[in-house]
């Protein structure tokens, strides 16, 4: 299988990785109140390194997600079993549910989606009932 992200290959591999809070290119969204959480679990396709995926993630954040109306915050976490959890906070359910179709049309999101094993994806939308901190 050829690597779908050849331009992102660095040869380095991370044991654990996380992108927490606001992406470096995001405007300050702390003033927005999150009411919805989008939780996505997935695995990467074989041959994709964590470094490649995190580079694709940053490109997706700065090239699309940070500018999307309704986006508040994103936390990306990885388990010891190579599963990933994408925890995205939104201002409302409409913003959360409408983002995917638009994201598929934006070139900056391509490497991110190409790195994810589509057969491993689970998606849930939840209403935030309480936050601390």
ZALUMPA-76133 format. One record per residue: residue number from 1; residue in one letter; x, y, z of N, C-alpha, C in turn. Coordinates in steps of 0.2 Angstrom, whole numbers, m for minus. Example, Ala and Ser with C-alpha at 12.3 -4.5 7.8 and 13.67 -1.06 7.14 Angstrom:
- 1	A	66	m28	39	62	m22	39	66	m16	39
- 2	S	64	m11	35	68	m5	36	64	0	39
***
This chain:
- 1	X	4	m6	0	0	0	0	4	6	0
- 2	X	3	11	m4	7	17	m4	4	22	1
- 3	X	9	26	3	7	31	9	3	36	5
- 4	X	m4	38	8	m8	43	5	m5	50	7
- 5	X	0	50	11	2	57	13	10	58	12
- 6	X	12	56	6	19	56	5	23	63	6
- 7	X	19	69	5	22	75	6	23	77	14
- 8	X	20	73	18	21	74	25	25	69	29
- 9	X	29	65	25	33	60	28	39	63	31
- 10	X	40	62	37	46	64	41	51	59	43
- 11	X	48	53	44	52	47	46	52	47	54
- 12	X	49	52	57	49	52	65	42	49	67
- 13	X	42	45	72	36	43	75	35	44	82
- 14	X	29	46	84	28	48	91	25	42	95
- 15	X	26	42	101	23	36	105	16	39	107
- 16	X	16	45	110	10	48	112	9	55	109
- 17	X	3	57	107	3	64	104	m4	67	106
- 18	X	m4	73	107	m10	77	108	m10	84	106
- 19	X	m16	86	103	m16	93	101	m22	96	105
- 20	X	m21	100	110	m26	102	115	m27	109	114
- 21	X	m34	111	115	m36	118	115	m36	121	109
- 22	X	m34	127	108	m34	131	102	m28	129	97
- 23	X	m29	128	91	m24	127	86	m20	134	86
- 24	X	m14	133	84	m10	139	83	m12	144	79
- 25	X	m16	143	74	m18	147	69	m26	150	70
- 26	X	m29	147	76	m36	149	77	m36	156	80
- 27	X	m41	159	79	m43	165	82	m45	164	89
- 28	X	m45	168	94	m48	167	100	m55	165	100
- 29	X	m57	159	102	m64	157	102	m66	156	109
- 30	X	m62	158	114	m64	157	121	m70	161	123
- 31	X	m72	166	120	m78	170	121	m84	166	119
- 32	X	m84	161	115	m89	158	113	m91	152	118
- 33	X	m97	151	119	m100	146	124	m101	140	120
- 34	X	m98	134	122	m99	128	119	m106	125	122
- 35	X	m110	122	118	m116	118	120	m116	111	117
- 36	X	m112	110	113	m112	103	110	m105	100	109
- 37	X	m104	94	110	m98	90	109	m99	85	104
- 38	X	m94	85	99	m93	80	94	m88	76	96
- 39	X	m89	69	97	m84	64	99	m83	59	93
- 40	X	m77	59	91	m75	54	85	m70	50	88
- 41	X	m70	43	87	m65	39	88	m63	36	82
- 42	X	m57	34	81	m54	31	75	m47	29	75
- 43	X	m45	25	70	m38	23	70	m35	26	63
- 44	X	m29	26	63	m26	28	56	m25	22	52
- 45	X	m24	24	45	m23	19	40	m16	16	42
- 46	X	m15	10	40	m8	7	41	m3	11	36
- 47	X	3	13	39	8	16	35	8	24	37
- 48	X	3	26	40	3	33	42	6	34	49
- 49	X	11	38	50	14	39	56	10	45	60
- 50	X	11	45	67	8	50	71	11	57	69
- 51	X	17	57	67	20	64	65	16	66	58
- 52	X	15	62	54	11	64	47	4	66	49
- 53	X	1	62	53	m6	63	55	m6	70	59
- 54	X	m2	72	63	m2	78	67	m1	84	62
- 55	X	3	83	57	4	88	52	m2	89	48
- 56	X	m5	84	46	m11	84	42	m17	88	47
- 57	X	m17	86	53	m22	89	58	m21	96	58
- 58	X	m15	99	59	m13	106	60	m15	109	53
- 59	X	m14	106	48	m16	110	41	m24	110	41
- 60	X	m27	105	43	m34	105	43	m37	110	48
- 61	X	m34	111	54	m36	116	59	m35	123	56
- 62	X	m29	124	54	m28	131	51	m31	133	45
- 63	X	m32	128	40	m34	129	34	m42	129	33
- 64	X	m45	126	39	m53	126	38	m56	127	45
- 65	X	m55	122	50	m59	122	56	m59	128	60
- 66	X	m53	131	61	m53	137	65	m57	143	62
- 67	X	m58	143	56	m62	148	53	m70	147	52
- 68	X	m71	140	54	m78	138	53	m83	141	59
- 69	X	m88	144	57	m92	148	62	m96	142	66
- 70	X	m95	143	73	m98	138	78	m92	134	81
- 71	X	m86	134	78	m81	130	81	m78	134	88
- 72	X	m78	130	93	m75	133	99	m68	130	101
- 73	X	m68	124	102	m61	121	104	m61	114	102
- 74	X	m55	111	101	m54	104	99	m48	101	103
- 75	X	m49	95	106	m44	91	109	m43	85	105
- 76	X	m37	83	104	m36	77	100	m31	73	105
- 77	X	m33	66	106	m30	62	111	m29	55	108
- 78	X	m24	52	110	m22	45	107	m21	40	113
- 79	X	m24	34	112	m23	29	117	m17	25	116
- 80	X	m15	21	121	m10	16	120	m11	11	115
- 81	X	m17	10	113	m19	5	108	m20	8	101
- 82	X	m17	14	100	m17	17	94	m24	19	91
- 83	X	m29	20	96	m35	23	94	m35	31	96
- 84	X	m38	35	92	m38	42	93	m45	44	95
- 85	X	m45	49	99	m52	53	101	m51	60	99
- 86	X	m56	62	95	m56	69	93	m62	72	96
- 87	X	m61	77	101	m66	80	105	m67	87	103
- 88	X	m72	88	99	m73	95	97	m79	98	100
- 89	X	m78	105	102	m84	108	105	m86	113	100
- 90	X	m93	114	100	m97	118	95	m102	123	99
- 91	X	m103	128	96	m108	133	99	m115	130	99
- 92	X	m117	126	94	m123	123	93	m123	117	89
- 93	X	m129	113	89	m129	107	85	m129	108	78
- 94	X	m132	113	75	m132	114	68	m125	115	65
- 95	X	m121	119	69	m114	120	67	m110	113	67
- 96	X	m111	109	72	m108	103	73	m109	98	67
- 97	X	m116	98	66	m118	93	61	m117	95	53
- 98	X	m116	102	52	m116	104	45	m108	104	43
- 99	X	m104	104	47	m97	105	46	m94	99	41
- 100	X	m96	93	42	m93	88	38	m93	88	31
- 101	X	m99	90	28	m100	90	21	m96	96	18
- 102	X	m96	101	22	m92	107	19	m84	105	19
- 103	X	m82	102	25	m75	100	26	m73	95	20
- 104	X	m77	91	17	m75	87	12	m73	90	6
- 105	X	m76	97	5	m75	101	m1	m68	105	m1
- 106	X	m65	105	5	m60	110	6	m53	106	6
- 107	X	m48	108	1	m42	105	0	m38	104	6
- 108	X	m38	109	11	m34	108	17	m36	102	22
- 109	X	m42	99	21	m44	94	25	m42	87	22
- 110	X	m40	87	15	m39	81	12	m34	76	15
- 111	X	m28	78	17	m23	74	20	m26	71	27
- 112	X	m30	75	31	m32	73	37	m37	67	36
- 113	X	m42	68	31	m47	62	30	m44	56	27
- 114	X	m39	57	23	m35	52	19	m31	48	24
- 115	X	m29	50	30	m25	47	35	m30	42	39
- 116	X	m36	43	40	m40	40	44	m43	34	41
- 117	X	m43	28	45	m46	22	42	m54	23	43
- 118	X	m58	23	37	m65	25	38	m69	19	41
- 119	X	m66	13	41	m70	7	44	m69	7	52
- 120	X	m65	12	55	m64	12	62	m68	18	65
- 121	X	m71	22	61	m74	28	64	m80	27	67
- 122	X	m81	30	73	m87	31	77	m88	38	78
- 123	X	m95	40	78	m96	47	79	m102	48	84
- 124	X	m102	53	88	m107	54	93	m108	62	94
- 125	X	m114	64	94	m115	71	96	m118	71	103
- 126	X	m116	75	108	m118	76	114	m120	83	116
- 127	X	m125	84	120	m126	91	123	m122	92	129
- 128	X	m119	97	130	m115	98	136	m120	100	142
- 129	X	m120	96	147	m124	98	153	m121	101	159
- 130	X	m114	100	159	m110	103	164	m103	104	162
- 131	X	m100	109	164	m93	110	163	m89	113	169
- 132	X	m83	111	170	m80	113	176	m73	115	173
- 133	X	m70	121	176	m63	123	174	m63	127	168
***
